[in-house]
């Protein structure tokens, strides 16, 4: 994540925010950016594969 992207996100937030809210937003933006990069590189999981992986957790 670039400093500029973080500054833009900060400017879009309310005037009074907690440090926790700021960190949550930064982590979310980083994860979204990572996901987009993975998708661009075709580093994805099919719907069926995801379903099989999650079925182990949802038992």
Helices and strands as residue ranges (DSSP letters): H 3-12, H 19-40, H 47-57
